[in-house]
Amino acid sequence: MSDVFAKNAATSAADALKIIPRAEFRVFGPGVIELVKGKMWNGKTVLFQARRMPAETYFLSANTNEANVKVRDGLLDIKTKTGETPDGYEIFQPRGKFQFPVKQEDLTTILSHLKVEAKLEQAMYTIDEFIALARKHADLVPVTVEKMRYGFTIDGIICEYAQVWFNGALVETACAESENYEGMRQVIEGLGLKELPNTNYLKAAKRVMGMV
């Protein structure tokens, strides 16, 4: 959710490393949205405009749950997990955004984050060619992800609840995200989400796709 209203723009890996990563706590499951809607006014709540997101393609790897690789608006965005807070909130560091078509060496870098190898014979790859490559790869599964997001803040902590479709399968999710870990803990408890398992998009998508 980092800077959710910013324009999607290509960034280098070096520039991405300068971004201070937020920790995220996310849950999935039936009834999550109604739970959050019933408790979201327990603090100073500010609503954002509901947004239907452009369809994204996530690339799931059988070899890792720590590389969030997705394409939206023609840009491939990479974030990798770098750690967790004492409460188990996950920290993902941006690793850059790549504009298609990408060079062979850039695609090699992308695949390395997914911990897979592939024989690359072209100098450049379009997004459609990369998706086709992923569909043929034994350890990769591209998934179409659609989101209807309802964002808000509670006491300055970024939150949302959302409907998410993985290849058309609907699930409910909610999350809190911030550099303020103590503030996150208080908001998560206030929303009634503390006892639910922290599950990122990769794990949720793998569950829906039968990869776990």
C-alpha positions in Angstrom: 0.0 0.0 0.0 3.0 2.3 0.1 2.1 5.7 -1.2 -1.1 4.3 -2.7 -2.1 7.5 -4.5 1.2 8.2 -6.1 1.5 7.8 -9.9 3.0 4.5 -10.9 6.5 5.3 -12.3 9.6 3.4 -13.1 12.4 3.6 -10.5 15.8 2.2 -10.4 16.9 -0.4 -7.9 19.2 2.2 -6.3 16.4 4.7 -5.9 14.2 2.0 -4.5 16.7 1.3 -1.8 16.3 4.9 -0.5 12.6 4.3 0.2 11.9 3.7 3.9 9.9 0.5 4.0 6.7 0.2 6.0 5.7 -2.9 7.9 2.4 -4.5 7.0 -0.1 -6.7 8.8 -2.6 -8.3 6.5 -5.4 -10.8 7.0 -7.7 -12.7 4.6 -11.0 -14.5 5.3 -14.7 -14.4 5.2 -16.3 -11.8 7.4 -13.2 -9.7 7.6 -14.8 -6.7 6.0 -17.8 -6.5 8.3 -15.5 -7.0 11.3 -13.4 -4.0 10.3 -16.4 -1.8 9.3 -17.8 -2.4 12.8 -14.7 -1.3 14.6 -13.0 1.2 12.4 -14.4 4.2 14.2 -12.7 3.4 17.5 -10.0 6.1 16.9 -9.5 9.2 14.8 -10.6 7.8 11.4 -10.2 9.5 8.1 -11.7 7.9 5.0 -10.2 7.8 1.5 -12.1 7.4 -1.7 -12.9 3.8 -2.6 -10.9 2.7 -5.6 -11.3 0.0 -8.2 -7.7 -0.9 -9.1 -6.5 -1.8 -12.6 -6.0 -5.5 -13.0 -2.6 -6.7 -11.9 -0.6 -9.8 -12.7 1.3 -11.4 -9.8 4.0 -13.9 -10.4 4.0 -16.7 -7.8 7.1 -18.7 -7.3 7.2 -22.2 -5.9 10.6 -21.4 -4.4 9.9 -18.3 -2.3 7.2 -16.3 -0.4 9.5 -13.3 0.0 9.5 -11.7 -3.5 6.4 -9.7 -4.4 6.6 -9.4 -8.2 3.7 -7.9 -10.0 2.8 -5.9 -13.1 0.4 -3.0 -13.2 -0.1 -0.3 -15.9 2.8 -1.9 -17.9 5.3 -1.6 -15.0 6.8 -4.6 -13.2 7.1 -3.8 -9.5 9.4 -5.8 -7.2 9.4 -5.8 -3.4 11.3 -8.3 -1.3 10.8 -9.3 2.3 13.7 -8.0 4.5 12.5 -8.8 8.0 9.7 -8.7 10.6 8.9 -6.5 13.5 8.8 -8.1 17.0 5.1 -8.5 16.6 5.6 -10.4 13.3 4.6 -7.6 10.9 6.3 -8.1 7.6 8.7 -5.6 6.1 9.1 -5.5 2.3 11.7 -3.4 0.7 11.1 -1.9 -2.8 13.6 -3.2 -5.4 12.6 -1.1 -8.3 10.1 -0.8 -11.1 10.8 -2.0 -14.7 9.2 -0.6 -17.8 8.4 -3.1 -20.5 9.9 -4.2 -22.8 12.7 -5.2 -20.5 16.3 -6.1 -21.4 17.4 -9.7 -21.0 19.7 -8.8 -18.1 16.8 -7.1 -16.3 14.6 -10.1 -16.7 17.5 -12.2 -15.3 17.4 -10.0 -12.2 13.6 -10.3 -11.9 13.8 -14.1 -12.1 16.6 -14.1 -9.5 14.2 -12.4 -7.0 11.7 -15.2 -7.7 14.5 -17.8 -7.2 14.0 -19.4 -10.6 16.1 -19.7 -13.7 15.0 -19.8 -17.4 16.7 -20.0 -20.7 16.5 -16.5 -22.2 17.2 -16.2 -25.9 15.8 -12.7 -26.7 17.5 -9.4 -26.1 14.2 -7.8 -25.1 11.0 -9.1 -23.6 7.5 -7.6 -23.7 5.1 -8.2 -20.8 3.1 -10.7 -22.9 6.3 -12.6 -23.6 7.2 -12.6 -19.9 3.8 -13.9 -18.9 4.0 -16.6 -21.6 7.4 -17.6 -20.3 6.0 -17.8 -16.7 3.1 -19.9 -17.8 5.5 -22.5 -19.3 7.8 -22.5 -16.3 7.4 -25.4 -13.8 8.0 -23.1 -10.8 6.0 -20.0 -11.8 2.3 -19.2 -11.9 1.1 -15.9 -13.1 -2.2 -14.8 -11.5 -4.6 -12.0 -12.5 -5.5 -10.0 -9.4 -8.3 -7.5 -9.2 -9.0 -5.3 -6.2 -11.8 -3.1 -4.9 -10.1 -1.1 -2.1 -11.5 1.0 0.7 -8.7 2.9 2.4 -8.7 4.9 5.6 -6.4 5.9 8.4 -6.9 5.5 12.2 -4.7 7.7 14.3 -2.4 8.2 11.3 -2.0 4.5 10.6 -2.8 3.5 7.0 -5.5 0.8 6.8 -7.8 -0.7 4.3 -10.4 -3.4 3.7 -10.8 -4.8 0.2 -12.4 -7.3 -2.0 -9.8 -9.2 -4.0 -10.2 -11.6 -6.9 -7.5 -14.1 -7.7 -8.2 -15.4 -11.2 -11.8 -14.6 -10.5 -12.0 -16.2 -7.0 -13.3 -13.6 -4.5 -11.7 -13.2 -1.0 -11.9 -10.5 1.6 -8.8 -8.8 3.1 -7.9 -6.1 5.6 -4.5 -4.6 6.6 -2.6 -1.9 8.5 0.7 -0.5 7.3 3.1 2.0 8.9 6.6 2.7 10.1 5.0 3.2 13.5 4.9 -0.3 14.8 3.5 0.5 18.2 0.7 2.5 16.5 0.0 -0.5 14.2 -0.3 -2.8 17.2 -2.9 -0.6 18.8 -4.9 -0.2 15.6 -4.8 -3.9 14.8 -6.1 -4.7 18.3 -8.8 -2.1 17.9 -9.9 -3.6 14.6 -10.3 -7.0 16.2 -7.6 -8.5 13.8 -4.9 -9.4 16.3 -5.7 -13.1 16.5 -6.0 -13.7 12.8 -2.9 -15.0 10.9 -0.7 -12.4 9.2 -1.0 -13.4 5.5 0.5 -11.5 2.6 -0.8 -11.4 -0.9 1.6 -14.1 -2.1 0.5 -16.7 0.5 -3.2 -15.9 0.0 -2.8 -16.2 -3.8 -0.9 -19.5 -3.5 -3.7 -20.9 -1.2 -6.4 -20.0 -3.8 -4.3 -21.4 -6.6 -3.6 -24.7 -4.8 0.1 -24.1 -4.5 0.1 -24.8 -0.7 
